[in-house]
């Protein structure tokens, strides 16, 4: 196993201010991003034959529209890399891309272009000296209960169900049905947090849900210090995807990733936005698991 990394720049934060306490889905070049491309190589025992690469990047795979079936830019990246390395397998691990979109987008050749850009970044990563990994692979996982904020009252839900916004009305109806069936609404949800340590050479943190990029930037900083400078790889969408996972900043700002998306969930009952403690709870749990694997 060899760890290396490169960079790619087509991801951009998609949260742009749209008036007081409102945010729109629009490219914002001044907002946080994580352009790192971590790569884990699996090679033969003598190191000469490349068997597999696992690569990551913090960006939605949404160049193409919702009604188009495709692997999008990660799929093209895998295709191009495997064409250049017959017999090798390329696999993708999504990063903290909850608020990150590929730009430009919505045309097939953009998906192909971003895929080519990513395949080139993987090539650049494996051409660096790289860091051989040795020692045991240690892992730990936990499901901390993340509380919700106070839900709307029954009276508010009844009024919302009769409103003109069909998404708000559907969500209110779901909450009312849950109230009638169980006598209450969920107070928390278990969000998985997993840590893998590859010897003392690489630390991987995997969090469930559509995690915004602030988590990656914070965990790389804090776990990087705790781990003596060993690289930190942070993935989202891991072990469960229930909704968006905002940082405290994004939660306070509001908007789609800050809690608005929860009203679209019909399979999981989210009665209200996450409690403001969500970021510290998840980061704290990752650090706790990391320390337990020393």
N, C-alpha and C positions, 0 to 999 in steps of 0.2 A: 504494500500500500504506500502510495506517495501522494502527499498533499502539495498543491500549488495553486496559484490564483492569477487572475488577470482582471481586466476591466472592460465594461461595455456601456455605452452611453445612451441607448435609445429609450430607457425608462425615464419617466418624468412624473412628479407628483401631480395628481389630478384634482386636488382640492384648491379651488380658487375662490377668494371672497366674492360674494354677490350681494353686497348691501349689509346692513346691520344684522348680525347674528345669523347670517345665511351663507351657504357655500354651494358652489356649482361644480359639476364634473367638467373640468376644463384644464388644459395643461398649465401648470404653474412652475416656471423654471426657477423661482426663488424659494420654493418649499423643499423640505428634506427629501433626499434620495439615498440609495445605497447601490452604487454601480459596481461593486465587487462581484467577481465571478469565481467562486471557490470551485476547485476541481479535485476530486479524489480519483487517482489512477489505481487500477488493479492490474498488476503485471505478472508475468510468469516468474518462477523462482529465480531465474538468472537475470531478470529485469529487462530482457530484450524484447519480449512480446507483450504488446498492449492488449489486455483482455477486455477491460471495461473502463469507462469513465462515468463518474457521477458528477454532474455539474449543477450549480445553483445560480439563481438570480432573483432579485426582488422586483417582479413585474407581472401583472396580469397577462394571461395568454388570450387577449381580447382584441387583436388586430381586426379580425373578422367579426361579423355580426352574430347575433344569437341564433339565427336560423341556418347558419352554415356549419356543417360538420367538418372539423379539421383538427389536427394537432397544433394548429396555429404556429407561432414562431418557435416554440420549443420543439415541435414535431419536425419542422424544417431543419432546425439546428441538428437534431439527432440524425436526420436523413443525410445531410451534407457531411457530417463528421464520419458517419459509418461508411459512406461512399469513398471517403478519402482514406479510411482505415479498414479495409476488408477483414471481416472476422471479429472486429471489436464491436462492443455494444455500448451505446450512449444512453444514459438515463438522466432524468431531470428531477431535481428536488426544488420545489418552489420556495422562495424566500418570504420575507415579510412584505408582501406586495398588496396589502389591503387598500392602500391609497396610491398605488403606482400603476400607471398605464403605459403601454407602448405607443410611441408617437414617431412619425405619422401612422395613421391606422385606417381601417375600413376598406382597403384594397388588397387583393391577393399579393400583388408584387411587393407590398410593404411587409407582409408576413414573411415572404420569401427572403426579402432583404434583411430583416431583423434576424431571421434564422441564420443567414449567411454570416452576419456580423457576430452572432453568438458562437457559431462554429469556429470562426476565426479567433475569437477570444479563447476558446478552449485550446486551440492549437498553440496560441501564444503561451498559455499557462503550462502546457506540457513541455514546451521548449525551454522553460526556465529550469534552473537547477533542481527545484522541488525539494520537498522535505520527506525523507523516508520515515514511515511510522512503525514503531515497534512497541512491544509490551502488550499487556492485555487490553482488550476492549471491555470497558466497564459501562454499565447502563443502569439507569434508574428512571422510574416514571411515577407521577402522582397526578391526582385529579382534584386540585383545590376547588372548593365550592366558592364561586364568585357571586356575590349577592347582586340583586337588582335594586334599583331605586324604588321608591314607593309607587305602586301602580295606581292608575286612575280609579276613582270610586265607581260603583255600579251605576250611579246616576249619570256620570260623565260618559261611561261606556254605552249606556242606553241612548244617550243623545248622539254620540258619535256613530252608532250603528244606523241611525236615521239620516246621517249627513250625506252630502253629495260626493265626497271623495270615496271612491269604491274600495281603495286599499285600506284606508282608515276604517271604513265601515266593516270590511271583511275581518280585519284584525280585531275590532271591537266585538264582533259576533263570536269569533273564536274564544276570546277571553270570557265572554258571558256564558258560552256553552261550557267552558271549563269550570267556571264558578258554579254553575248549576249541577254539573256532574260530580264535582269533588268538594264543593263548599269553600274553595279557596284557590289562590293562584300561586304558582311556584315562587319561592323566595330567593332561589339561587340556582346556578347551573354548574356542573363539574367540568372545568376546562382542563384538558390534559396538558401536562408539561413534562417533557422527557429530556434527559441529558445523557449523552454518550461521550466517553473519554477514550480516545485512541492513544493509549499509553499516556505520556506527558506531552505529546506532540500536537494534538488537535482536540478541540472540544466542540461538540455539536449540541445545540439546543433546539428542540422541536416543540412548537406550541400549536395547539388546536385552534381552529377558526381562521378567519381572514384577518391576519395580524397586520397592523399598520407598521410602517418602516421605523418609527421611533423605537420600537422594541429591539430591532436589530442593532441600531446605533448605540443604544444604551447598554445592551448586553455585551457587545463587543468591547466597549470601554470598561465596564465593571468586571466582567469575567476575564478579560484580557489582563487586568491588573492582578486579580486573584490567582490566575493560572501562570503567573511568571512570564507573561508575554506570549504564551502559546496562542496560535490563531483560534478564533471563535467563529463558528459557522452557525447562523441562525435560520431556521426554517419555520414557515407557517403551514397551515393546512394539514396538520399532522395528527393522526389518531382520531380526529373528529373535526367536522366543520359544521358549526351550529349557527354562526352569524359573524359579523365583524367584531374584531377585538381592538378597540381604540386605546390609544394612550390617554393619559390624563389630559394632555393638551387637546387632542382631537375630541375627546368627550366633552370638554368644556366649550369647545368651539361649536359643537353640534354638527348638523348636516347628516348626510347619508351614512358615512362610516361612523359618525359619532352616536348613532342610535336610530336614525331614521329608517335604516334598512330593516330593522327588526319587525316592522309592521308587515313586511312582505312574507314573513315566515308563516307557513300554514301547517308544517309538520312538527315544529317545536314551538311550544308556547313561551314567548318572551313577553312578559307583562309590562315591562318598562325598560328604559336604558340601563346599562350596567352602573353599579355603584362607582363613585369616583376613586375608590381604592383599588380598582382592577389592575392598573399597571404595577403598583407596588406589590400587590399580592402575587402576580405571576412572575415578576422579576425576582421577588424574594424567594419564591418556591424554586426557581431555577438555581439560584445561588445556594439554597439549602441542599438541593440534590447534588449539585457540584461538590460542595464541601463534604457530603457524605460518601463521595467516591474517591476521596484522596487516598 
